[in-house]
């Protein structure tokens, strides 16, 4: 793993609880590492950037692995035979009012970029903390 020196996450998000954030990051890293291990040698590090500013949390994970099979590209976030990791990521991110971008990483691999609003909908477990 190669963490960008600009990584920063020092405030909680209203829309996510800690276990959801851990699940998102963990599943992204797990998928990127697996794709890297299945690629031809030499294996390059998985690059990670996590930044929180006043507007949003951005999480970007880029690998130089095997990439996304075009046959399943339109269905990678569906719950199915390929596991539930990406399904959970998509569920947590959209529940928090966020978006996910998926791109090819040249010359091989994939880049997942998540944008989660810092002022997104308050997660039900946080409602008591954010009541006015």
Helices and strands as residue ranges (DSSP letters): E 2-3, H 18-37, E 47-52, E 56-62, G 73-75, H 85-95, E 99-104, E 110-117, G 124-126, H 127-130
